[in-house]
Amino acid sequence: MNDSRYVCPKCGNIQYETGEFRATGGTFSKIFDVQNKKFTTVTCTRCKYTEIYKADSSTLGNIFDFFTN
């Protein structure tokens, strides 16, 4: 992806890739393996420096995750 607003703080590159992942957040979610925390990543395509941002997690997604584990 190329956006003139993004500049890698390590190497100055302006091209990046985005992704996302989920993680557990507390005792209940760890016991039942529910990944209720959602994060978005922005990775520089040149040096692979990655920034992680906390994203909003939907209740429906959490319920679906609970029943599909």
N, CA, C and O atoms as a CHARMM CRD file, in Angstrom:
* protein
*
  276
    1    1 MET  N      0.84400  -1.16500   0.00000 PROA 1      0.00000
    2    1 MET  CA     0.00000   0.00000   0.00000 PROA 1      0.00000
    3    1 MET  C      0.89200   1.23100   0.00000 PROA 1      0.00000
    4    1 MET  O      2.00700   1.19000   0.51900 PROA 1      0.00000
    5    2 ASN  N      0.41200   2.31700  -0.57300 PROA 2      0.00000
    6    2 ASN  CA     1.20100   3.53500  -0.64100 PROA 2      0.00000
    7    2 ASN  C      0.31200   4.71200  -0.25000 PROA 2      0.00000
    8    2 ASN  O     -0.68000   4.99200  -0.92300 PROA 2      0.00000
    9    3 ASP  N      0.65800   5.38800   0.81300 PROA 3      0.00000
   10    3 ASP  CA    -0.10200   6.53600   1.28500 PROA 3      0.00000
   11    3 ASP  C      0.90700   7.60300   1.67900 PROA 3      0.00000
   12    3 ASP  O      1.79500   7.34400   2.49200 PROA 3      0.00000
   13    4 SER  N      0.78400   8.78400   1.12100 PROA 4      0.00000
   14    4 SER  CA     1.78000   9.83000   1.36500 PROA 4      0.00000
   15    4 SER  C      1.81000  10.29100   2.82100 PROA 4      0.00000
   16    4 SER  O      2.74300  10.99000   3.21700 PROA 4      0.00000
   17    5 ARG  N      0.81700   9.91900   3.62500 PROA 5      0.00000
   18    5 ARG  CA     0.81500  10.32000   5.03300 PROA 5      0.00000
   19    5 ARG  C      1.67600   9.40100   5.89200 PROA 5      0.00000
   20    5 ARG  O      2.12200   9.81100   6.96300 PROA 5      0.00000
   21    6 TYR  N      1.92000   8.17000   5.45000 PROA 6      0.00000
   22    6 TYR  CA     2.72300   7.23900   6.24100 PROA 6      0.00000
   23    6 TYR  C      4.19100   7.39000   5.88400 PROA 6      0.00000
   24    6 TYR  O      4.56500   7.38200   4.71200 PROA 6      0.00000
   25    7 VAL  N      5.01300   7.52700   6.91000 PROA 7      0.00000
   26    7 VAL  CA     6.47000   7.52100   6.74000 PROA 7      0.00000
   27    7 VAL  C      7.02800   6.64900   7.84700 PROA 7      0.00000
   28    7 VAL  O      6.77900   6.90400   9.02600 PROA 7      0.00000
   29    8 CYS  N      7.78500   5.61700   7.47900 PROA 8      0.00000
   30    8 CYS  CA     8.37400   4.72000   8.46900 PROA 8      0.00000
   31    8 CYS  C      9.33300   5.50700   9.36200 PROA 8      0.00000
   32    8 CYS  O     10.21300   6.20000   8.85000 PROA 8      0.00000
   33    9 PRO  N      9.18300   5.41700  10.68100 PROA 9      0.00000
   34    9 PRO  CA    10.06400   6.15500  11.58000 PROA 9      0.00000
   35    9 PRO  C     11.49700   5.61200  11.62000 PROA 9      0.00000
   36    9 PRO  O     12.39700   6.28600  12.12000 PROA 9      0.00000
   37   10 LYS  N     11.71100   4.41500  11.10400 PROA 10     0.00000
   38   10 LYS  CA    13.05400   3.81100  11.12900 PROA 10     0.00000
   39   10 LYS  C     13.84900   4.10600   9.85800 PROA 10     0.00000
   40   10 LYS  O     15.02600   4.46000   9.93000 PROA 10     0.00000
   41   11 CYS  N     13.19900   3.96000   8.67300 PROA 11     0.00000
   42   11 CYS  CA    13.96300   4.08500   7.42400 PROA 11     0.00000
   43   11 CYS  C     13.42100   5.13900   6.46100 PROA 11     0.00000
   44   11 CYS  O     14.05000   5.40500   5.43700 PROA 11     0.00000
   45   12 GLY  N     12.27400   5.74500   6.76100 PROA 12     0.00000
   46   12 GLY  CA    11.72800   6.79500   5.91500 PROA 12     0.00000
   47   12 GLY  C     10.92400   6.31300   4.71900 PROA 12     0.00000
   48   12 GLY  O     10.47600   7.13100   3.91400 PROA 12     0.00000
   49   13 ASN  N     10.73000   5.01600   4.58300 PROA 13     0.00000
   50   13 ASN  CA     9.95100   4.45000   3.47300 PROA 13     0.00000
   51   13 ASN  C      8.48700   4.87700   3.60000 PROA 13     0.00000
   52   13 ASN  O      7.99400   5.09500   4.70700 PROA 13     0.00000
   53   14 ILE  N      7.78800   4.99700   2.45400 PROA 14     0.00000
   54   14 ILE  CA     6.37700   5.38800   2.50000 PROA 14     0.00000
   55   14 ILE  C      5.44400   4.24600   2.09700 PROA 14     0.00000
   56   14 ILE  O      4.23100   4.44800   2.03400 PROA 14     0.00000
   57   15 GLN  N      5.97100   3.06600   1.82700 PROA 15     0.00000
   58   15 GLN  CA     5.12500   1.92500   1.47400 PROA 15     0.00000
   59   15 GLN  C      4.98200   1.00200   2.67600 PROA 15     0.00000
   60   15 GLN  O      5.93500   0.78100   3.42300 PROA 15     0.00000
   61   16 TYR  N      3.77000   0.46400   2.85100 PROA 16     0.00000
   62   16 TYR  CA     3.48100  -0.34200   4.02900 PROA 16     0.00000
   63   16 TYR  C      2.42600  -1.38800   3.72400 PROA 16     0.00000
   64   16 TYR  O      1.75900  -1.33600   2.69100 PROA 16     0.00000
   65   17 GLU  N      2.28300  -2.34000   4.63900 PROA 17     0.00000
   66   17 GLU  CA     1.24000  -3.35400   4.59700 PROA 17     0.00000
   67   17 GLU  C      0.49500  -3.30300   5.91900 PROA 17     0.00000
   68   17 GLU  O      1.07800  -2.97800   6.95300 PROA 17     0.00000
   69   18 THR  N     -0.79000  -3.62400   5.88900 PROA 18     0.00000
   70   18 THR  CA    -1.55900  -3.66300   7.11800 PROA 18     0.00000
   71   18 THR  C     -2.03900  -5.08700   7.39100 PROA 18     0.00000
   72   18 THR  O     -2.17500  -5.89500   6.47200 PROA 18     0.00000
   73   19 GLY  N     -2.29200  -5.37800   8.65400 PROA 19     0.00000
   74   19 GLY  CA    -2.80200  -6.68700   9.05600 PROA 19     0.00000
   75   19 GLY  C     -3.51700  -6.53600  10.38400 PROA 19     0.00000
   76   19 GLY  O     -3.63600  -5.43400  10.92000 PROA 19     0.00000
   77   20 GLU  N     -3.99000  -7.65000  10.90700 PROA 20     0.00000
   78   20 GLU  CA    -4.63700  -7.61500  12.21500 PROA 20     0.00000
   79   20 GLU  C     -4.46700  -8.95200  12.91000 PROA 20     0.00000
   80   20 GLU  O     -4.23000  -9.97800  12.27200 PROA 20     0.00000
   81   21 PHE  N     -4.59100  -8.92200  14.23300 PROA 21     0.00000
   82   21 PHE  CA    -4.56600 -10.14900  15.02300 PROA 21     0.00000
   83   21 PHE  C     -5.39500  -9.94000  16.27000 PROA 21     0.00000
   84   21 PHE  O     -5.70800  -8.80900  16.64100 PROA 21     0.00000
   85   22 ARG  N     -5.74700 -11.03600  16.91300 PROA 22     0.00000
   86   22 ARG  CA    -6.53000 -11.01000  18.14700 PROA 22     0.00000
   87   22 ARG  C     -5.73600 -11.69500  19.25700 PROA 22     0.00000
   88   22 ARG  O     -4.90900 -12.57000  19.00000 PROA 22     0.00000
   89   23 ALA  N     -6.00200 -11.28200  20.48600 PROA 23     0.00000
   90   23 ALA  CA    -5.31800 -11.85300  21.65600 PROA 23     0.00000
   91   23 ALA  C     -6.29400 -11.95100  22.81800 PROA 23     0.00000
   92   23 ALA  O     -7.32600 -11.28000  22.83500 PROA 23     0.00000
   93   24 THR  N     -5.95800 -12.79500  23.79100 PROA 24     0.00000
   94   24 THR  CA    -6.79700 -12.90800  24.98300 PROA 24     0.00000
   95   24 THR  C     -6.52800 -11.72900  25.90300 PROA 24     0.00000
   96   24 THR  O     -5.47700 -11.09400  25.81700 PROA 24     0.00000
   97   25 GLY  N     -7.48700 -11.43500  26.79100 PROA 25     0.00000
   98   25 GLY  CA    -7.33500 -10.25300  27.61200 PROA 25     0.00000
   99   25 GLY  C     -7.42900 -10.44700  29.10400 PROA 25     0.00000
  100   25 GLY  O     -6.91400  -9.60600  29.84100 PROA 25     0.00000
  101   26 GLY  N     -8.04900 -11.49300  29.59800 PROA 26     0.00000
  102   26 GLY  CA    -8.20000 -11.65300  31.03300 PROA 26     0.00000
  103   26 GLY  C     -8.31600 -13.11400  31.40600 PROA 26     0.00000
  104   26 GLY  O     -8.19800 -13.99200  30.55200 PROA 26     0.00000
  105   27 THR  N     -8.54400 -13.37200  32.67000 PROA 27     0.00000
  106   27 THR  CA    -8.60700 -14.74600  33.17400 PROA 27     0.00000
  107   27 THR  C     -9.68800 -15.55700  32.47800 PROA 27     0.00000
  108   27 THR  O     -9.42800 -16.66600  32.01100 PROA 27     0.00000
  109   28 PHE  N    -10.91600 -15.00500  32.40400 PROA 28     0.00000
  110   28 PHE  CA   -12.02700 -15.70900  31.75900 PROA 28     0.00000
  111   28 PHE  C    -11.70300 -16.02000  30.29800 PROA 28     0.00000
  112   28 PHE  O    -11.91500 -17.13900  29.83000 PROA 28     0.00000
  113   29 SER  N    -11.19200 -15.02600  29.59000 PROA 29     0.00000
  114   29 SER  CA   -10.90900 -15.23500  28.17000 PROA 29     0.00000
  115   29 SER  C     -9.75000 -16.21100  27.96600 PROA 29     0.00000
  116   29 SER  O     -9.71300 -16.92000  26.96000 PROA 29     0.00000
  117   30 LYS  N     -8.80800 -16.25800  28.90100 PROA 30     0.00000
  118   30 LYS  CA    -7.70800 -17.22500  28.79600 PROA 30     0.00000
  119   30 LYS  C     -8.19600 -18.64400  29.05800 PROA 30     0.00000
  120   30 LYS  O     -7.79000 -19.57900  28.36800 PROA 30     0.00000
  121   31 ILE  N     -9.06400 -18.80800  30.05000 PROA 31     0.00000
  122   31 ILE  CA    -9.58900 -20.13900  30.37800 PROA 31     0.00000
  123   31 ILE  C    -10.37600 -20.71100  29.21000 PROA 31     0.00000
  124   31 ILE  O    -10.22700 -21.88600  28.87300 PROA 31     0.00000
  125   32 PHE  N    -11.21900 -19.87900  28.58700 PROA 32     0.00000
  126   32 PHE  CA   -12.06300 -20.34700  27.49900 PROA 32     0.00000
  127   32 PHE  C    -11.45500 -20.07300  26.11700 PROA 32     0.00000
  128   32 PHE  O    -12.10800 -20.30700  25.10000 PROA 32     0.00000
  129   33 ASP  N    -10.22000 -19.58100  26.07200 PROA 33     0.00000
  130   33 ASP  CA    -9.50800 -19.29600  24.82500 PROA 33     0.00000
  131   33 ASP  C    -10.31500 -18.37400  23.91400 PROA 33     0.00000
  132   33 ASP  O    -10.49100 -18.66100  22.73000 PROA 33     0.00000
  133   34 VAL  N    -10.79900 -17.27400  24.46900 PROA 34     0.00000
  134   34 VAL  CA   -11.54400 -16.28200  23.69800 PROA 34     0.00000
  135   34 VAL  C    -10.62100 -15.09500  23.45900 PROA 34     0.00000
  136   34 VAL  O    -10.16100 -14.45000  24.40100 PROA 34     0.00000
  137   35 GLN  N    -10.35700 -14.81800  22.18700 PROA 35     0.00000
  138   35 GLN  CA    -9.49100 -13.69000  21.84800 PROA 35     0.00000
  139   35 GLN  C    -10.34300 -12.43500  21.71600 PROA 35     0.00000
  140   35 GLN  O    -10.86900 -12.13900  20.64300 PROA 35     0.00000
  141   36 ASN  N    -10.47600 -11.69200  22.83200 PROA 36     0.00000
  142   36 ASN  CA   -11.37000 -10.54800  22.85600 PROA 36     0.00000
  143   36 ASN  C    -10.67300  -9.21300  22.65200 PROA 36     0.00000
  144   36 ASN  O    -11.32100  -8.16900  22.73100 PROA 36     0.00000
  145   37 LYS  N     -9.39300  -9.21700  22.39600 PROA 37     0.00000
  146   37 LYS  CA    -8.65000  -7.99100  22.10800 PROA 37     0.00000
  147   37 LYS  C     -8.24200  -8.02100  20.63900 PROA 37     0.00000
  148   37 LYS  O     -7.70500  -9.02000  20.16200 PROA 37     0.00000
  149   38 LYS  N     -8.49500  -6.92800  19.92400 PROA 38     0.00000
  150   38 LYS  CA    -8.19000  -6.86600  18.49700 PROA 38     0.00000
  151   38 LYS  C     -7.14900  -5.77200  18.25900 PROA 38     0.00000
  152   38 LYS  O     -7.23400  -4.68900  18.84000 PROA 38     0.00000
  153   39 PHE  N     -6.16600  -6.06100  17.40200 PROA 39     0.00000
  154   39 PHE  CA    -5.10000  -5.12100  17.10300 PROA 39     0.00000
  155   39 PHE  C     -4.89300  -5.02800  15.59100 PROA 39     0.00000
  156   39 PHE  O     -5.04800  -6.01100  14.86600 PROA 39     0.00000
  157   40 THR  N     -4.54300  -3.83700  15.13500 PROA 40     0.00000
  158   40 THR  CA    -4.20500  -3.60700  13.73500 PROA 40     0.00000
  159   40 THR  C     -2.71100  -3.33700  13.65400 PROA 40     0.00000
  160   40 THR  O     -2.15700  -2.62900  14.49500 PROA 40     0.00000
  161   41 THR  N     -2.05500  -3.90200  12.63600 PROA 41     0.00000
  162   41 THR  CA    -0.61800  -3.69700  12.46400 PROA 41     0.00000
  163   41 THR  C     -0.34800  -2.92600  11.17900 PROA 41     0.00000
  164   41 THR  O     -1.07400  -3.06000  10.19400 PROA 41     0.00000
  165   42 VAL  N      0.70800  -2.11600  11.20400 PROA 42     0.00000
  166   42 VAL  CA     1.19800  -1.40400  10.02500 PROA 42     0.00000
  167   42 VAL  C      2.67500  -1.76000   9.92400 PROA 42     0.00000
  168   42 VAL  O      3.45300  -1.46100  10.82900 PROA 42     0.00000
  169   43 THR  N      3.06700  -2.40800   8.80500 PROA 43     0.00000
  170   43 THR  CA     4.43500  -2.88900   8.63300 PROA 43     0.00000
  171   43 THR  C      5.09100  -2.22300   7.43300 PROA 43     0.00000
  172   43 THR  O      4.53100  -2.22600   6.33600 PROA 43     0.00000
  173   44 CYS  N      6.25900  -1.66000   7.63100 PROA 44     0.00000
  174   44 CYS  CA     7.04400  -1.06900   6.55100 PROA 44     0.00000
  175   44 CYS  C      7.46900  -2.18600   5.59900 PROA 44     0.00000
  176   44 CYS  O      7.93800  -3.23100   6.04700 PROA 44     0.00000
  177   45 THR  N      7.31100  -1.97800   4.29200 PROA 45     0.00000
  178   45 THR  CA     7.67600  -3.01600   3.32300 PROA 45     0.00000
  179   45 THR  C      9.18700  -3.11900   3.11700 PROA 45     0.00000
  180   45 THR  O      9.66000  -4.12500   2.58900 PROA 45     0.00000
  181   46 ARG  N      9.94600  -2.11600   3.51500 PROA 46     0.00000
  182   46 ARG  CA    11.39800  -2.15900   3.33600 PROA 46     0.00000
  183   46 ARG  C     12.11000  -2.79500   4.53100 PROA 46     0.00000
  184   46 ARG  O     12.81100  -3.79300   4.36700 PROA 46     0.00000
  185   47 CYS  N     11.94000  -2.23600   5.72200 PROA 47     0.00000
  186   47 CYS  CA    12.70900  -2.71000   6.88100 PROA 47     0.00000
  187   47 CYS  C     11.90300  -3.62600   7.80900 PROA 47     0.00000
  188   47 CYS  O     12.45400  -4.17600   8.76200 PROA 47     0.00000
  189   48 LYS  N     10.61000  -3.79200   7.53900 PROA 48     0.00000
  190   48 LYS  CA     9.71300  -4.65500   8.31400 PROA 48     0.00000
  191   48 LYS  C      9.42500  -4.14200   9.72400 PROA 48     0.00000
  192   48 LYS  O      8.92700  -4.89700  10.55900 PROA 48     0.00000
  193   49 TYR  N      9.72500  -2.88400  10.00300 PROA 49     0.00000
  194   49 TYR  CA     9.34100  -2.27800  11.28200 PROA 49     0.00000
  195   49 TYR  C      7.81800  -2.31400  11.37400 PROA 49     0.00000
  196   49 TYR  O      7.13200  -1.95400  10.41700 PROA 49     0.00000
  197   50 THR  N      7.28400  -2.74600  12.52000 PROA 50     0.00000
  198   50 THR  CA     5.83600  -2.90200  12.67300 PROA 50     0.00000
  199   50 THR  C      5.32500  -2.10800  13.86300 PROA 50     0.00000
  200   50 THR  O      5.86900  -2.18400  14.96500 PROA 50     0.00000
  201   51 GLU  N      4.26500  -1.34500  13.61500 PROA 51     0.00000
  202   51 GLU  CA     3.57400  -0.62500  14.67600 PROA 51     0.00000
  203   51 GLU  C      2.26400  -1.35200  14.94500 PROA 51     0.00000
  204   51 GLU  O      1.62900  -1.85500  14.01800 PROA 51     0.00000
  205   52 ILE  N      1.85500  -1.40900  16.21700 PROA 52     0.00000
  206   52 ILE  CA     0.63600  -2.10600  16.61600 PROA 52     0.00000
  207   52 ILE  C     -0.31300  -1.09700  17.24700 PROA 52     0.00000
  208   52 ILE  O      0.06800  -0.32700  18.12900 PROA 52     0.00000
  209   53 TYR  N     -1.56600  -1.11600  16.77500 PROA 53     0.00000
  210   53 TYR  CA    -2.60000  -0.22100  17.28400 PROA 53     0.00000
  211   53 TYR  C     -3.77100  -1.03400  17.79600 PROA 53     0.00000
  212   53 TYR  O     -4.18800  -2.00000  17.15800 PROA 53     0.00000
  213   54 LYS  N     -4.30000  -0.65000  18.94000 PROA 54     0.00000
  214   54 LYS  CA    -5.46200  -1.33100  19.49200 PROA 54     0.00000
  215   54 LYS  C     -6.68900  -0.92200  18.67600 PROA 54     0.00000
  216   54 LYS  O     -6.90100   0.25900  18.40200 PROA 54     0.00000
  217   55 ALA  N     -7.48900  -1.91200  18.29500 PROA 55     0.00000
  218   55 ALA  CA    -8.68800  -1.66700  17.49200 PROA 55     0.00000
  219   55 ALA  C     -9.92100  -2.03000  18.30000 PROA 55     0.00000
  220   55 ALA  O     -9.83200  -2.72600  19.31100 PROA 55     0.00000
  221   56 ASP  N    -11.05200  -1.56100  17.85300 PROA 56     0.00000
  222   56 ASP  CA   -12.31700  -1.90800  18.50600 PROA 56     0.00000
  223   56 ASP  C    -12.66100  -3.35100  18.19800 PROA 56     0.00000
  224   56 ASP  O    -12.53100  -3.79600  17.05800 PROA 56     0.00000
  225   57 SER  N    -13.09700  -4.08000  19.20600 PROA 57     0.00000
  226   57 SER  CA   -13.49800  -5.47700  19.06200 PROA 57     0.00000
  227   57 SER  C    -15.00900  -5.55500  19.17200 PROA 57     0.00000
  228   57 SER  O    -15.59700  -5.00100  20.10100 PROA 57     0.00000
  229   58 SER  N    -15.63900  -6.24200  18.22800 PROA 58     0.00000
  230   58 SER  CA   -17.10200  -6.32000  18.24700 PROA 58     0.00000
  231   58 SER  C    -17.58300  -7.44000  19.16300 PROA 58     0.00000
  232   58 SER  O    -16.91200  -8.46100  19.31500 PROA 58     0.00000
  233   59 THR  N    -18.72800  -7.24600  19.76000 PROA 59     0.00000
  234   59 THR  CA   -19.33100  -8.26500  20.61600 PROA 59     0.00000
  235   59 THR  C    -19.68400  -9.49700  19.80000 PROA 59     0.00000
  236   59 THR  O    -19.48500 -10.62200  20.26000 PROA 59     0.00000
  237   60 LEU  N    -20.20600  -9.29900  18.59300 PROA 60     0.00000
  238   60 LEU  CA   -20.56000 -10.41600  17.72800 PROA 60     0.00000
  239   60 LEU  C    -19.33300 -11.25700  17.38500 PROA 60     0.00000
  240   60 LEU  O    -19.40700 -12.48500  17.36700 PROA 60     0.00000
  241   61 GLY  N    -18.21900 -10.60600  17.11600 PROA 61     0.00000
  242   61 GLY  CA   -16.97900 -11.33200  16.83400 PROA 61     0.00000
  243   61 GLY  C    -16.51500 -12.14100  18.02900 PROA 61     0.00000
  244   61 GLY  O    -16.01500 -13.25400  17.86700 PROA 61     0.00000
  245   62 ASN  N    -16.67600 -11.59300  19.23800 PROA 62     0.00000
  246   62 ASN  CA   -16.29000 -12.30700  20.45400 PROA 62     0.00000
  247   62 ASN  C    -17.16800 -13.52600  20.67300 PROA 62     0.00000
  248   62 ASN  O    -16.67300 -14.58400  21.06100 PROA 62     0.00000
  249   63 ILE  N    -18.46500 -13.39000  20.42900 PROA 63     0.00000
  250   63 ILE  CA   -19.38900 -14.51100  20.58700 PROA 63     0.00000
  251   63 ILE  C    -19.07200 -15.61600  19.57600 PROA 63     0.00000
  252   63 ILE  O    -19.05100 -16.79800  19.91700 PROA 63     0.00000
  253   64 PHE  N    -18.82700 -15.20900  18.32900 PROA 64     0.00000
  254   64 PHE  CA   -18.47400 -16.18100  17.28200 PROA 64     0.00000
  255   64 PHE  C    -17.18400 -16.90300  17.63600 PROA 64     0.00000
  256   64 PHE  O    -17.08600 -18.11700  17.45700 PROA 64     0.00000
  257   65 ASP  N    -16.19200 -16.17200  18.13700 PROA 65     0.00000
  258   65 ASP  CA   -14.92200 -16.77000  18.54000 PROA 65     0.00000
  259   65 ASP  C    -15.11900 -17.77600  19.67300 PROA 65     0.00000
  260   65 ASP  O    -14.48800 -18.83300  19.67900 PROA 65     0.00000
  261   66 PHE  N    -15.98700 -17.45500  20.62500 PROA 66     0.00000
  262   66 PHE  CA   -16.25300 -18.34200  21.76500 PROA 66     0.00000
  263   66 PHE  C    -16.81100 -19.68700  21.30300 PROA 66     0.00000
  264   66 PHE  O    -16.40000 -20.73400  21.80200 PROA 66     0.00000
  265   67 PHE  N    -17.74500 -19.66100  20.35300 PROA 67     0.00000
  266   67 PHE  CA   -18.39800 -20.89500  19.91500 PROA 67     0.00000
  267   67 PHE  C    -17.60300 -21.67400  18.85700 PROA 67     0.00000
  268   67 PHE  O    -17.92600 -22.83200  18.59200 PROA 67     0.00000
  269   68 THR  N    -16.59800 -21.08400  18.26200 PROA 68     0.00000
  270   68 THR  CA   -15.82100 -21.78500  17.23800 PROA 68     0.00000
  271   68 THR  C    -14.49200 -22.31100  17.73700 PROA 68     0.00000
  272   68 THR  O    -13.74700 -22.90200  16.95500 PROA 68     0.00000
  273   69 ASN  N    -14.16400 -22.12600  18.99700 PROA 69     0.00000
  274   69 ASN  CA   -12.88400 -22.63400  19.53000 PROA 69     0.00000
  275   69 ASN  C    -12.91900 -24.08400  19.79000 PROA 69     0.00000
  276   69 ASN  O    -11.92500 -24.65600  20.23800 PROA 69     0.00000
